[in-house]
Structure formats: C-alpha cells, structure tokens
Amino acid sequence: MTKKYDKEFKMETVRLIQEEGKSVAQVAREMDLHQNTIYQLQLQQKLNSGTLMLDSSQYFSSLLVLR
C-alpha cells in the first residue's frame, strides 16, 4: 500500500536537506522514510518548480517512477 504525504510534509522533508544540509540518510531515519522516497520527493519538487528540465524520454520515465 502506498503512503500519501501532504504537501507540507513533502516540502519540510526536502527543506531539511536543502537548507539545513542534512543527508538523505539522516532525514530518512528522522522521518521514518525510505531513502528512495526522499529522492523521489526531491525529484518531484524540482519538476514542479521548473528547476529540472527533462527531454521527453526522461519525462515519461520520471512519471512512471513518481506514479
């Protein structure tokens, strides 16, 4: 079963890494998440903010992963 996280939780998780300089492993332990979940949250935030540009094949691959 897939867990659903609200927008604030996702933003806080990524903020801990970007602004506080914590490692993905450390945040994963603190928030009881798998490291891959955090990497996906980071990717999703970059896609949503427009800071990551993908070509069409990368875009469709990332959609499959985010699904």
N, C-alpha and C positions, 0 to 999 in steps of 0.2 A: 504494500500500500504506500502510495506517495504522500509525503507530508506536504502541507501547504503552509507557507510562511507569508505573513502580511508584509506590506511594503516597508514599514518602519523597521521590522526585524532584518530584512534584507539589507536595507541601507546602513543600519548600525553595524552589521557584520562586516560589510565591505569597508566602512569608515574605520573600524578598528585596525585594519591592515594598512589602509592608505594614509590615514592621519596620525595614528599612534605608532605606526611602524611595527606592529606585532606580526609575527609569522603566521602563515596559514595554519600550520600545525598547532600553534598556541591558541589561536582563536577557535579552531575545531575542538580542542579539549575544553576550553572555557564555555563554549556554547553547546557542547554535546552534539556536534555535527561531524559528518564525514568530510575529509579534506576536499574530495571531489565536489561536494555540494557547494563549498565555498568558492572553488574555482568556477563553477557554473554561475553562481551569483555575481561574481566579478565580470564574467563574460556578458551576462545579461545586462548588467548595469552599463557596460561600455557600449553595447549595441543600442540600448535605449537612449543613451546620452549623445550618440553620434560620434563618440571619440574613437570608435573602431570601425573602419571601413573594410568590407569584405567583397570579394568578387562573387559572382552568382553561385559558383560551386561551393565556396566556403559558407555562404549564407545558408544554403539549403542543408548543408551538413550540420551547421550550428543549430538550425531549427530542430533537427532530429534529436540532437543532444539535449536541447532545452525542453523538449517535449517530455 
